[in-house]
């Protein structure tokens, strides 16, 4: 067998993480590209994480720089399999006791819409971009994220191609809607061995009968939001919405709550709030129906729009007739609110972290290159958790030597230039003074940290060490 040429090491703790992926890359150039790309994503930059930025060269005019061309080839032309890389990343997360998912967590479904010009790039088209709140030219990627009270990370991602990319349009066998992709990703997470209490999603998914049916048929419990205007099948004045169902519940005051139950929620900054939750009735939905309508709010009298949730769930209520026939444990009102509260990681720091790591900053056109870029961003994301949990607070990260030990056996080497320049050696990110081993790409720019919402709609679980304010 040929002996592999040693790859120039990545800086600091990144080398130990990157080395776990070496066997999924077949050449020295691929292993080097993996390290250089991750280091570029993690390095603090004042501009978007484009190829020239990742390579550390001048924008625009530096596009022909050898380092940029090498990364361009790594993304677009090289032969590595992004699905194998992502499978290894998920495998590492599931095997590490610090990041191992548990059955109380939530599988969050979301989609990321990013604006892109032109029409030659794969998956680009005029479609609804939730981030912008309008229809525009861009790319939409459906993602799944596992989240608990103190931990969250991406699992799988698949871009959604508009119908005009297919010869037969929507009738083409290869065409899939966002809902179909989302259902497939739920099954993929389950097949990968990821445990979760329920699937959580916003009203873009919760309002869709077909999607709820797909989850139900697959045995995947869900807690998903509904639009306040989501009504039963009726016309005009006969329409009955979740808001009407909530107003039909009895309420006098906190001392006489009627149909409502007090639910205490603990937020990320440590403060608590008392919310109120109740099972309501909407058409055939009810406390003992196949689908429950749960309303959670800060004020049952006024149902303020910004602090009121209308939730559809197929988890049975405790003591109800559906509990005995359900394969899932019953969920009281506290549990339903907890599950949906965890989903708000998506709306808080999770999206901002992906932006800081360059999720939408790719400069490639092909489907393969786009998926590879997204996979590398999720690897950079997971590396931050890996470093946070792995490095003792009082220990500096070990520096991997750039040459092989003297005991390395001689022999034929793999093809590849072993005189290539090393991966970037800049500091990955300023260190957290409380924990010296943490790579914190979000420390730059400071305006990003200022924009992060420090309130997490979850219940904090006890921990033996402080949780980072953002990872």
C-alpha positions in Angstrom: 0.0 0.0 0.0 1.1 3.5 -0.6 1.8 5.8 2.3 -0.1 9.0 2.5 1.8 12.3 2.2 1.4 14.2 5.5 -1.1 17.1 5.1 -0.1 20.6 6.2 -1.9 20.9 9.6 -4.7 23.3 10.2 -4.2 25.8 13.0 -4.7 24.9 16.7 -7.6 22.6 17.6 -9.0 22.5 14.0 -6.3 20.0 13.0 -7.6 17.4 15.5 -11.1 17.8 14.2 -10.2 17.8 10.5 -8.1 14.7 10.9 -11.2 12.7 11.8 -12.4 13.2 8.2 -9.2 12.2 6.5 -10.4 8.8 5.5 -13.3 10.2 3.5 -11.0 12.1 1.2 -8.9 10.2 -1.3 -6.1 12.7 -2.1 -3.8 15.1 -0.3 -5.3 18.0 -2.2 -8.7 17.2 -0.9 -7.5 16.9 2.7 -5.6 20.1 2.4 -8.7 21.9 0.8 -10.9 20.7 3.6 -8.6 22.2 6.2 -8.1 25.5 4.3 -11.8 26.0 3.7 -12.8 25.4 7.3 -10.0 27.7 8.5 -11.2 30.4 6.1 -14.8 30.1 7.3 -13.7 30.3 10.9 -11.3 33.2 10.6 -12.7 36.6 11.5 -13.2 38.7 8.4 -14.6 42.1 7.7 -16.2 40.9 4.5 -18.4 38.0 3.3 -16.9 34.6 3.3 -16.4 34.4 -0.4 -13.7 32.3 -2.0 -11.3 35.3 -2.2 -12.0 36.1 1.5 -11.5 32.5 2.6 -8.2 32.3 0.7 -7.2 35.7 2.2 -6.6 37.5 -1.1 -7.9 40.8 -2.5 -11.5 40.9 -3.5 -12.3 40.6 -7.3 -8.8 41.0 -8.6 -7.6 38.1 -6.4 -10.0 35.7 -8.1 -7.1 34.3 -10.2 -4.8 33.8 -7.2 -3.6 30.2 -7.0 -5.1 29.7 -3.5 -8.5 30.8 -4.8 -8.3 28.6 -7.9 -7.3 25.7 -5.7 -10.4 26.2 -3.5 -12.6 26.7 -6.5 -11.4 23.3 -7.9 -11.9 21.7 -4.4 -15.6 22.8 -4.5 -16.5 22.4 -8.1 -14.3 19.7 -9.7 -12.8 17.5 -7.1 -14.2 14.0 -6.6 -15.0 14.0 -2.8 -18.5 13.1 -1.7 -20.2 15.8 0.5 -22.8 13.2 1.8 -20.0 11.1 3.2 -18.5 14.1 4.9 -21.8 15.1 6.4 -22.5 11.6 7.5 -19.1 11.5 9.3 -19.9 14.9 10.9 -23.3 13.6 12.2 -21.7 10.4 13.3 -19.1 12.3 15.4 -21.9 14.4 17.0 -23.9 11.3 17.9 -20.9 9.5 19.3 -19.6 12.3 21.6 -21.3 12.2 25.0 -21.1 16.1 25.1 -23.2 16.5 21.9 -25.1 13.2 21.8 -28.8 13.9 21.1 -31.3 12.7 23.6 -34.9 11.7 23.3 -36.1 14.9 25.0 -34.7 17.1 22.1 -36.6 18.4 19.1 -36.1 17.9 15.4 -36.6 21.4 13.9 -37.5 21.8 10.3 -36.8 25.1 8.6 -35.8 26.5 5.3 -33.2 29.2 4.5 -33.9 31.5 1.6 -31.0 33.5 0.3 -31.0 36.0 -2.5 -28.9 35.2 -5.6 -28.8 37.2 -8.9 -29.0 35.7 -12.4 -30.6 32.4 -13.5 -27.6 30.2 -14.4 -26.9 29.0 -10.8 -28.5 25.7 -9.8 -31.7 26.0 -7.7 -32.1 29.8 -8.4 -35.5 31.1 -9.2 -38.2 33.5 -8.1 -39.6 32.0 -4.9 -40.5 33.0 -1.4 -37.5 34.0 0.7 -38.6 33.9 4.4 -35.5 35.8 5.5 -36.5 38.7 3.3 -40.2 38.3 3.8 -41.0 38.5 0.1 -40.7 36.7 -3.2 -37.4 37.3 -4.9 -34.7 35.7 -7.0 -32.8 33.3 -4.7 -32.0 29.8 -3.4 -34.1 28.0 -0.8 -32.6 25.2 1.2 -34.6 22.9 3.5 -32.7 22.0 6.7 -33.1 19.9 9.8 -31.6 20.9 13.1 -31.5 18.9 16.4 -32.0 21.1 19.4 -32.2 20.7 23.1 -32.3 23.3 25.9 -28.6 24.0 25.8 -27.4 22.6 22.5 -28.3 22.8 18.8 -26.7 21.8 15.5 -27.6 21.2 11.9 -28.2 17.7 10.6 -29.1 17.6 6.9 -29.7 20.2 4.2 -31.2 19.9 0.7 -31.7 22.8 -1.7 -35.2 23.1 -3.3 -35.2 23.5 -7.0 -38.0 25.5 -8.6 -40.0 23.7 -11.3 -38.4 25.5 -14.2 -35.2 23.6 -13.6 -36.8 20.4 -14.7 -37.7 19.3 -18.2 -41.3 18.5 -17.3 -41.8 21.2 -14.7 -43.8 20.1 -11.7 -44.8 16.9 -13.4 -41.1 15.8 -13.6 -40.4 12.7 -11.4 -37.3 14.5 -10.0 -39.3 17.6 -8.9 -39.9 17.8 -5.1 -41.6 20.5 -3.1 -40.2 21.9 0.2 -42.8 19.8 2.0 -41.6 16.6 0.3 -38.0 17.4 1.0 -38.8 18.2 4.6 -40.6 14.8 5.1 -37.6 13.0 3.5 -35.2 14.8 5.8 -37.2 13.8 8.9 -36.9 10.1 7.8 -33.2 10.6 7.1 -32.6 11.9 10.6 -34.5 9.0 12.1 -32.5 6.5 9.9 -29.3 8.1 11.1 -30.3 7.2 14.7 -31.1 10.7 15.9 -33.6 10.6 18.8 -36.1 13.4 19.3 -39.3 14.0 21.2 -41.2 15.6 18.3 -40.8 17.4 15.0 -41.2 21.2 15.4 -41.8 23.7 12.6 -43.4 27.1 11.9 -46.7 27.8 10.3 -45.3 27.4 6.8 -45.2 23.7 7.5 -47.9 23.4 10.2 -50.6 24.8 8.0 -50.1 22.1 5.4 -52.4 19.2 5.8 -50.4 17.0 3.5 -47.2 17.5 5.5 -48.9 16.7 8.8 -50.4 13.6 7.2 -46.9 12.5 6.0 -45.5 12.8 9.5 -48.4 11.0 11.0 -48.1 8.1 8.6 -44.4 7.9 9.3 -45.0 7.8 13.0 -43.3 11.1 13.7 -45.0 13.1 16.4 -45.1 16.9 15.7 -45.7 20.2 17.4 -46.1 22.9 14.7 -47.4 26.4 14.6 -50.6 27.5 12.8 -51.4 30.9 11.4 -53.9 32.7 13.6 -56.1 33.0 10.5 -56.0 29.2 9.8 -59.7 28.3 9.7 -61.7 25.2 9.3 -63.3 24.6 5.8 -65.9 27.3 5.7 -66.8 30.6 3.9 -67.2 34.2 5.0 -68.7 34.7 8.4 -68.7 30.9 9.0 -64.9 30.7 9.1 -63.7 29.6 12.5 -60.0 30.3 13.3 -57.6 29.5 16.1 -58.1 33.0 17.4 -61.8 32.4 17.7 -61.1 29.1 19.4 -58.9 30.8 21.9 -61.5 33.5 22.7 -64.0 30.8 23.3 -62.0 29.6 26.3 -63.0 30.9 29.8 -60.7 33.3 31.6 -61.3 35.8 34.4 -57.9 36.6 35.9 -54.8 34.7 37.1 -56.6 33.7 40.3 -59.5 32.4 38.3 -57.9 31.0 35.1 -60.8 29.0 33.9 -59.7 26.8 31.0 -56.1 28.0 31.2 -53.1 26.5 32.9 -50.1 28.5 34.1 -46.8 27.5 32.4 -43.5 28.8 33.6 -40.9 29.4 30.9 -37.2 30.0 31.6 -35.2 32.0 29.1 -31.6 31.9 28.1 -30.6 35.0 30.1 -32.0 33.3 33.2 -35.2 35.2 33.7 -38.6 33.4 33.9 -42.0 34.3 32.7 -45.5 32.9 33.4 -47.4 32.0 30.3 -50.8 30.5 30.0 -51.7 27.4 27.9 -54.9 25.6 27.1 -56.4 22.9 24.8 -58.9 24.5 22.4 -61.3 23.2 19.8 -61.2 23.9 16.1 -63.5 21.9 14.0 -62.7 18.2 14.7 -59.5 19.2 16.5 -59.8 19.1 20.3 -58.1 17.8 23.5 -59.0 14.2 22.6 -58.9 14.4 18.8 -56.2 13.0 16.5 -54.8 16.5 16.4 -54.9 18.9 19.4 -55.0 22.7 19.1 -52.9 24.2 22.0 -52.9 27.9 22.6 -50.0 29.5 24.6 -49.9 33.2 25.4 -48.8 35.8 27.9 -52.3 37.2 28.2 -55.4 35.1 27.7 -57.6 38.2 27.8 -56.0 40.0 24.9 -54.0 37.3 23.1 -51.2 39.6 22.0 -50.0 38.7 18.5 -46.3 38.7 19.2 -46.5 36.5 22.3 -49.3 34.0 21.4 -48.7 30.6 19.8 -51.4 28.5 18.1 -50.0 25.0 17.9 -51.1 21.8 16.3 -49.8 18.5 17.8 -50.7 14.8 17.6 -49.2 14.0 21.0 -52.1 12.8 23.2 -52.9 14.6 26.4 -52.3 12.7 29.7 -55.4 10.8 30.8 -57.1 11.2 27.4 -58.6 8.3 25.4 -55.7 8.5 22.9 -53.0 7.9 25.4 -53.4 4.2 25.5 -53.3 3.8 21.7 -50.4 6.1 21.2 -46.8 4.9 20.6 -45.6 8.2 22.0 -45.7 9.3 25.7 -48.5 11.7 26.4 -47.6 15.4 26.5 -49.2 17.9 28.9 -49.4 21.6 28.2 -46.1 22.3 29.8 -44.4 19.7 27.5 -46.1 21.0 24.3 -44.9 24.6 25.1 -41.4 23.3 25.9 -41.1 21.5 22.6 -42.2 24.5 20.5 -40.1 26.8 22.6 -36.9 24.9 21.7 -37.8 25.6 18.0 -36.9 29.2 18.6 -33.2 28.5 18.4 -33.8 28.7 14.7 -35.1 32.2 14.9 -32.4 33.4 17.3 -28.7 32.6 17.2 -28.8 29.6 14.8 -29.5 31.6 11.7 -27.0 34.4 12.7 -24.3 31.8 13.3 -24.8 30.3 9.8 -24.6 33.8 8.3 -21.3 34.6 10.2 -19.8 31.3 8.8 -20.8 32.2 5.3 -23.8 30.0 4.6 -25.0 32.2 1.6 -21.6 33.6 0.5 -20.7 30.9 -2.0 -19.4 31.9 -5.5 -20.2 28.7 -7.3 -23.0 27.7 -9.8 -23.3 23.9 -9.8 -25.5 21.9 -7.6 -22.6 19.8 -6.3 -20.5 22.8 -5.4 -23.4 24.5 -3.6 -24.1 21.4 -1.5 -20.4 21.0 -0.7 -20.2 24.6 0.5 -23.2 24.1 2.8 -21.7 20.9 4.1 -18.4 22.7 4.9 -20.3 25.4 6.8 -22.0 22.8 8.9 -18.7 21.2 9.6 -17.3 24.6 10.8 -20.4 25.0 13.0 -19.9 21.6 14.6 -16.2 22.2 15.1 -17.1 25.1 17.5 -19.1 22.7 19.7 -16.4 20.1 19.5 -13.7 22.5 20.7 -15.9 24.0 23.4 -16.6 20.6 25.0 -13.2 19.0 24.3 -10.7 21.5 25.6 -10.1 21.8 29.3 -10.4 25.4 30.4 -6.8 25.7 31.7 -5.1 23.9 28.8 -3.8 25.4 25.6 -4.6 23.5 22.4 -1.8 21.2 21.2 0.0 22.2 18.1 0.2 19.3 15.6 3.7 18.9 14.2 4.2 19.7 10.5 6.5 16.7 9.9 6.0 13.0 10.5 7.6 11.4 13.5 10.9 9.6 12.9 9.2 6.2 13.4 7.0 6.7 10.3 7.7 3.8 8.0 9.1 4.6 4.6 7.3 3.6 1.5 5.6 4.8 -1.7 3.6 7.9 -1.2 0.3 8.9 -2.7 0.2 11.3 -5.6 0.2 14.9 -4.7 2.5 17.8 -4.1 3.8 17.7 -0.6 5.5 21.1 -1.0 2.3 23.0 -1.0 1.9 25.9 1.4 0.3 25.1 4.8 -3.2 25.8 5.7 -3.8 29.3 7.1 -2.1 29.8 10.5 -4.0 32.8 11.7 -5.9 32.6 15.0 -9.2 30.9 14.4 -11.0 33.4 16.7 -10.3 35.3 19.9 -10.6 33.1 22.9 -13.3 33.2 25.5 -11.5 34.4 28.8 -13.7 31.9 30.7 -12.7 29.0 28.5 -9.4 29.2 26.7 -10.0 26.3 24.3 -13.1 27.8 22.7 -13.1 28.9 19.0 -15.6 31.7 18.8 -16.1 32.9 15.2 -19.0 35.0 16.4 -16.8 37.4 18.3 -16.5 39.2 15.0 -18.0 41.5 14.1 -19.3 42.9 17.5 -22.4 44.1 15.8 -23.5 40.5 15.2 -23.3 39.7 18.9 -25.4 42.9 19.5 -28.0 41.6 17.1 -28.4 38.2 18.8 -31.5 37.8 20.9 -30.3 36.5 24.3 -33.8 35.2 25.1 -34.2 31.5 24.4 -37.7 30.1 24.6 -36.6 27.0 26.4 -36.2 25.6 29.9 -32.6 25.5 31.0 -31.3 22.2 32.2 -28.7 21.9 35.0 -25.1 22.0 33.8 -21.8 21.6 35.6 -20.1 24.3 33.5 -21.2 27.7 32.1 -22.9 27.5 28.7 -21.5 29.9 26.1 -23.6 32.9 25.4 -23.3 32.1 21.7 -21.5 29.3 19.8 
